[in-house]
Amino acid sequence: MDNEPQQLAERVTELEIKASYADDLLDQLNMTIYRQQQQIDRLLAEVAQLREQSRNAMQEGAARNPRDELPPHY
């Protein structure tokens, strides 16, 4: 019976250690998700910019005269 409080204290200590590791892991995972979301946001902005550039290039290409595109030796 004298050993029972000591065993209980050891179990509580082990649970506190595990909880601490779980908290650290959760913080790391949250930071990973945050960084990934930042990267996704940057990529979405880049895709939008590329779409706009493509749209502008297509509009400019349609407005040009195909004869203006001939090489100089023609």
C-alpha positions in Angstrom: 0.0 0.0 0.0 2.9 2.4 0.6 3.9 2.0 -2.9 0.5 3.0 -4.3 0.8 6.8 -3.9 4.3 6.7 -5.5 2.9 4.7 -8.5 0.1 7.2 -8.9 2.6 10.1 -8.8 4.7 8.4 -11.4 1.7 7.8 -13.7 0.6 11.4 -13.3 4.2 12.5 -14.2 4.2 10.3 -17.3 0.8 11.7 -18.3 2.1 15.3 -17.9 5.1 14.5 -20.0 3.0 12.9 -22.7 0.6 15.9 -22.6 3.6 18.3 -22.9 4.9 16.4 -26.0 1.3 16.4 -27.5 1.1 20.2 -27.0 4.5 20.7 -28.7 3.5 18.5 -31.6 0.2 20.4 -31.9 2.1 23.7 -32.0 4.4 22.3 -34.7 1.5 21.1 -36.8 -0.3 24.4 -36.5 2.8 26.2 -37.6 3.1 23.8 -40.6 -0.5 24.5 -41.6 0.1 28.2 -41.3 3.1 28.1 -43.5 1.4 25.9 -46.0 -1.6 28.3 -46.1 0.8 31.2 -46.8 2.4 29.3 -49.6 -1.1 28.4 -51.1 -2.1 32.1 -50.9 1.1 33.1 -52.7 0.6 30.5 -55.4 -3.0 31.5 -55.9 -1.9 35.1 -56.4 0.7 34.0 -58.9 -1.8 31.9 -60.8 -4.2 34.9 -60.9 -1.4 37.1 -62.2 -0.4 34.6 -64.9 -4.0 34.3 -66.0 -4.2 38.1 -66.3 -1.0 38.2 -68.3 -2.3 35.5 -70.6 -5.6 37.3 -71.0 -3.8 40.5 -71.8 -1.5 38.8 -74.3 -4.4 37.2 -76.1 -6.2 40.5 -76.3 -3.2 42.2 -77.7 -2.6 39.4 -80.1 -6.1 39.6 -81.5 -5.8 43.4 -82.0 -2.6 43.1 -83.9 -2.4 42.8 -87.7 -0.9 39.4 -88.7 1.3 41.3 -91.3 3.0 43.0 -88.4 4.3 39.7 -87.3 6.1 38.8 -90.5 9.8 38.5 -90.3 11.8 41.4 -91.8 13.0 39.4 -94.8 9.5 39.0 -96.3 
